């Protein structure tokens, strides 16, 4: 494995698969956004899923509240700080950048899409599509899975499976909490999950491109300095 491959936050073996997956996720976000733009109520599928999840008993409601806290400012900040600290301890600065930039861009994109779509829940002031909580936790899980894939040197199939499984578990967990608490429609959750799946791989690729170019310039500069000294 080359130095660049080892340092890459988006392992080269995953690029061929995660690229199309990210593009498909972006398409789903757009389609759902157009479909539910301006709506203020659940669709048919939303209503069916919501009625089933809404019957969650009191003990599970506490679990849902705990999950929801992880997407609130204090809980989210604590998770990001812990993730960045872990990346730095493992000497993976690019992964630390992905946690901050990738998660930040995901949440920012979800927030922007809320205003574009204009879908509401429980009143005109509560924009719901896509779910920012779901987007946040999914993005964090994807970043962690990409770090694990690169550090363990996993191949394309295993690595992609790990990344998708981590994102799915995080998305389902937070999505269930949001639906159970009545904070989002199920399609909001799907939109949030797909937002993270679209933004994080693209951000990881961009971070690698910028970091590699900076490294090339640094090497070229050192080589030029060496040549000047020898003259």
Order of alpha helices (4+ residues) and beta strands (2+ residues): alpha-alpha-alpha-alpha-alpha-alpha-alpha-alpha-alpha-alpha
